[in-house]
Amino acid sequence: MSCWSIRHRRPADSLNVVGRTNSLFGHRPFLLGFWARSLSEFAYQISAVAVGWQVYALTHSALDLGLVGLVQFVPTALLVFVAGHAADRYDRRRVAQICQLASTLTAACLAWGSLRGWLNVPEIFAAVALFGLAGAFESPAAAALLPAVTPAGRLQQGAALFSGALQLATICGPAIGGLVYAVAPGAAYALMALFWLLAALLNGAIRLQRSTGGAASSSAAPTWAALFAGVAFVRRNPAILGTISLDLFAVLLGGATALLPIYARDILHTGPWGLGVLRGAPAVGALLMTAVLTHYTITRRVGLRMFQAVIVFGVATIVFGVSHSIWLSIAALAVMGAADTVSMVIRIALVQLATPDEMRGRVGAVNFLFVNASYQLGEFESGVTAALFGAMPAVVLGGLGTIAVALIWMKLFPSLRQVERLE
């Protein structure tokens, strides 16, 4: 029988939700893990602004800006399965801590190079590759650590709070990075180093009653079968495969945000301020939905709710695609962010609960690769479709495709649709 069971909601489940949510931050391991993950994500978001601005200031080349993303993604694609195995073989707190310390040193070198005036583009690219390498190892370890730092029965709320922290970093991180960079490029890198150092110290302070490494933590050398065990596990479990692949195709087809500059200038006839508001709208919607989910958890028919959230995401994408009003467009993007959060919180909790602890790192690595690939390929797909048919048809087709995928996946993965509640 699946580890997701079908039960009726008990009356006590709906009592004192605010106190229960607050008590998560009273749980010391969760509090430390939450702030460690938040500070690390803030540093990554600041780096996106600081690195991009400095590279363009040095080269005035759009190609070099594109290479920044490629240089960061390549280490992830090449080493993500090794990273997942490391998260299962070793203490996940230490894996995340080592990655954060490595990022601290890298950011400190960028700060020193900017201050002394010897920093050049190849050296920035090398630093970006190290950030990508560290992120490839840190993300599966941090994701697999979440169930260990969250009190029993509170994983959905914990996942919602972690998701909210990432969304807050997405909103505020670039703004903070831009403001500090305006003072001095080295100041932005120094702030990144400080955030990563604090994150590493917080991870080091986490104390748990049991090890956070899985059964794979033996002295035997890793084999190819062990490295790719996460892929095999996902293939053998239709519900997990359906959950991860649904997110992959939904994001792949619904990549409307890649076309926001076209919408801002040519369709909504607004300026850079409007583009900034449009870019922030999904994160604002996601943050508001996070606040709702931390107080009112989804207690029944969670599988169906995930499919419904993806369908709402597709409908909102279509509304955005046909809108000529900036306010309607902002509202549609906010709904997209909120719906995506519902889907993401359920997906995180389902995957974590359905995966044995000794496999969580490697399964998390598969999920991490799928999510990163979906964003990268989604932007590419939107650009190609827009070049062929125009921006509005591209967004509308993407929304229709997202809805179609959700309906098809409901038929292909009935066990996922029938999940009643998170245990």
N, C-alpha and C positions, 0 to 999 in steps of 0.2 A: 504493500500500500504506500502511496506517495506520502512524503512528509508534510504535505498540505492536506489537511483533513477538512471535511465538511461538517460544520457544527452550527447550531443556532446561537444567536447573540444572547449573551446573558445580561440581565439588567445592570449588573455591577460594572459592565464594561463601559458604560456611558457616564459614570459618576466621577466627579472630581478630576476632569481631564486637565484642567489648568494646573492643579497641584502635581499631577503625575508628570506633566511636561516639565515643570520647573524642577522636579526632583531629578531629572536627567542631569541637570547641571550641578546638582548636589552630589552626583556620583563622580568621584575624583577621576577615575580612569577615563570616563567619557569627556569630562571637562578638559582634561589635558589633551586628549586625542583631538577633540573638536578645535581647540585653539591652535594646535600644531598644524593640522590640516588647513585651517583658515589662513594662517600666516604664510604657509608655503604657497598657497594658491594666490594670495595677494602679491607675493614676490614674482610669481610667474606672469601675472597680469601686468605688473609694472614693467617687467622685462620686455613685454610685447611692444609697449610704447617707446621705451628708452632705446632699445636696439633698433627698431624700425626707423625712428626719427634720426638717430645718429648715422645709420647706414645711408639713408637718403641724403642727409646733409653732406656726407663725405663723397657720394658717388653721383647723386642726382639721376639714378638709374632705377626704373621700375622693375627691370629684370632682377637686379640685386635685391630688391624688396621681396620678390617672389622666391628668390633663393633662400632667404631667411627661413621661410616656412619649410622648404624642402630639406634644408640642412638639419632642422630640428626634428623633422618627421622620420628621416632615414634611420637614425639609431633606434627609434621606437619600432619600426617595422622589422629591423634585422634582429633585435635582441629581446623583443617582448616575451618570447617563450622562455628564454633563459631567465628573464626577470621573474616570470611567474613561478618557475621552478625554485628560484632563490627565495621567493616569499613563502614557499612551502617547506623548504629545506632548512632555513635559518629563522631566528627570532625576527618576526616582522617589525617589531619596534626598532631593532638595530638596523635592519635593512633600510627603513625609512630614514632613520637618523643619519646613517652614513651618506645617503643620497643628499640629505639636506646640508650636511657639513661640506660635501663636495661642491654643492651649489654656492654655499657661503664663500668658499675660497675662490671659486670662479668669478663671482660677482665682485669680490674684493679686488681681484686682479683687474677687472674692467674699471672699477672706481679709481684705482691707482694709475692705470694707463691713461684714463681721461684726464686726471688731475695733472699728470706729468707731460701730457701731450704726445706720447709715443704710440697711442692706440691706433691701429689701422683696420681696414675691412677684413682681411684674412684672419686676423686675431679675433675680431668680433665673431666671425663665422665659427672659428674653433670653439669659442666660449658658448655659442648657441648650440653647437653639437653636443657639448658637455651637459648643457641644460636639458637637451632632449634625452641624452643617455640617462641622466639622473632621474628625469621624470618617468622614463620607461620602467625603471626599477621601483621608484617610489609609489607610483599609482596602484599597481597590483597589491603591494604590501599594505598600503593604507586602506584599500578597500577590504582586504581580507582581515584586517585588524578590527574593523568596525563591529562585527558581532562579539568580539572578545571584550571590548570596552563598554558595550551597551548592556544594561541590565536585561535579564531574561524577560521575554514578552514585550520588549519595547523597541524592537528593531525598526519597525515602520516609522516611529517617531524619530528615532536616531538618524535614520536615512534621510528623513525630511529636513532635519536640522542641518545635517552635513550638506545636503543639496542647497539649502538656503544660504549657507556660508559661502559656497562656491558662486552662487548667483550674486551675492553681495560683493564678492571680490571682483566679479565680472563687471559690475556697475561702477564700483568705487576705485578699483585698482588702477585702471587706465587714467582716471581723472587725477588720482594722487600722483601717479607716475609723471603725467604731463606737467603738473604744477611743480614738482620737485625738479624735474629735468630743466624747467625754465630757469631755475636758480643756477644749476650747473649739472652737466651730464654725470659727472662723478658722484653727485649727491644722490641721484636716482639709483645708481648701482650700489652705493653705500647703504641706502635704505633696504634694497633687496638683500644684501648680505646680512643686515641686522635682522630682518624678518626670518630668513632661513636659519640663522644661528639660534634665535629664540625658539623656532619650531623644533630644531634638533634637541635643545635643552628640555623642552616640554615632553617630547617623545621619550627622552631618557629618564624622565621622572615618573612615567607610567609604571605602576606596580600592579600585577595581576596574580591571581591565585594559581594560574596554570600557564604553561608555555604558550606563546603565540605562533610557534612553528608547528607544522603538521607532522604526520607520520613519515613524510619524506625526509625528515631531518636525520638522516643516518650518515655513516661515514663512507658508504659506498659511492663510487663515482657515478655521476648522472649518465643515463643512457638516452638514446634518441627517443625511446618509448616513454621514458619518464618526462623528458622535455615537452613532448607533444601529448602527454596524457590529458591535458585540459581539453584539447581539440577532440580527442576520442570520447571523453566524458560528455562533452556537449552533444556530440553526434548520437550518443546512446540515450540521451534524455530529451524526448520530444518537447517537453514543456520549456526546458532551458533553451534549447535550440530555437523554438518558436519565439521566446521572449527576446533573445539577443538579435535574431534575424529580423523580427518585426521592427525593432528600433533602427537597425541598419537601413532597411529599405524606406522606412518612414522619413528618416533624416535625409537619405540619399535623394528622394524624390521631392521633399519639401524644403529644399535649400533656397528659399526665397530671399533670405538675408544677404546672400551674395550679390543680389541685384539691387540692393538698396540705393547705391549711388545713382543708378539710372532712374529709379523711381523718384528720388529726391529732386533731381535736376529736371528731368524731362516730363514726368507724369504729374507729380505733386507740385512742381514749380516752387521749390523752397531752396534755401541755401544750406551752408554747412551746419548751421544750428539745427535745422530740420533733420539733416542726416544724423546728427548726434542724438536727437530725441528718438528718431526711428530705431537707431541701433540699440538704445537703452530700453525701449519699450518691452521686448520679450523678457529681459531680465527682471524688469519691474513686475510684470505679470507673474513670473516664476516666483519671485520673492513673496508676493502677496499670497499666492497659493501655498507656499511653504508654511506661512503663518497659519493658514487654515488647517493644513494637514497635521501640524504639530499639536493642535488643540482638538481636532475632530478626525480621528483616524478612520480609514475605510475598513469597516468591520465585516462586510459580507460581499460576496460576488466580486472579489477583487480582480479575478481574471477578466470578467466581462467589463469591469470598469476600466481596465487598461486598454482594451480594444475601443471602448467608447471614447476615451481620451484621445487616442490616435485619430479617430474619425473627426472629433471636434477640431483637432489640429489641422486636418485636411480641409474642413469647411472654412476655418478661419483663414487658411492660406488662400483659398479661392476668393474670399471676401477682400483680403488685402490685394489680390491680383487685379480685381476689377475696380477697386476704389480710386476715385479722383479727389477725395477729401483727405487732407492730412490727418484730421482728427479721427476719422473712421479707420484710416490705415494704422494709426497708433493703437486704437482700441483692438483691431484685429491682431496686430503683432503681440499685444499684451495677452490676449486670449491664447495665442499660439504658445507663448511662454508658460502660461498657467497649465494648459493641457499637457505640454511636454513634461512639466514637473510631475503631474499626476502619474503619467506613464513611467517616468524615470524612477520615482520613489517606489512604485510597485515592482518595477523590474529589478532594482537593486535588492529589495527585500526578498523577492522570489528566488533570485539566483543565489543569494547568500544562504537562504534557508534550505534550498534543495541540494546544496553542495556540501559534501563532508568537509570538515575543517582541514584535513590534510590535502584537499584539492582546491581550496579557495583561492590560493595565489595563482595557480595555473589557469583556472577557469576565469578569474579576474583579468588575467593577461589576455585571454581570448576576447573578453568583453571590451577591454581597453583598446585592443587593436581594431575591433569592429567599430567602436564609437569614433576613434580618430579617423579611420578610413572613410566612414560615412560622411563626416564633416568635410574632409578634403575632397572626396569624389563628388559629394553633393554640390559643392561650389563649382566644380568642374562641369558637372551635368547641367546645372542651371545656366552657366555661361555658354555652353555649346547650344543648348536648346534656345536660349535667347538670341544667339547669333543666327540660328536657322529660322525661327518663327517670330521673334520679337519678345520683349520682356514680359508683357502682359500674358500672351498665350503660354509662355514658358512657366510662369507662376501658376496659372490656372490648371495647366496640364499636370504640374507637380502636385497640386492639391487633390485633383481627381485621382492621380496615381496612388497617393497616400491612402485615400479612402478605399480604393480598390484592393490595395495590399491588406488593409485591416480586415476587410470582408473575406478575402481569400484565406488569410491566415486563420480566421475563425473556423473555417471549414477544414483546413489542413491540420490544425492543432486543437482538437476538441478538448483534450485534457487540460490545456492552458485556459481555454474559455470557461471550463467548469470549476476552476479553482475557487473555492468559496471564501476562505479567509486565510490570513497569515498567522501561522502558529509560531 
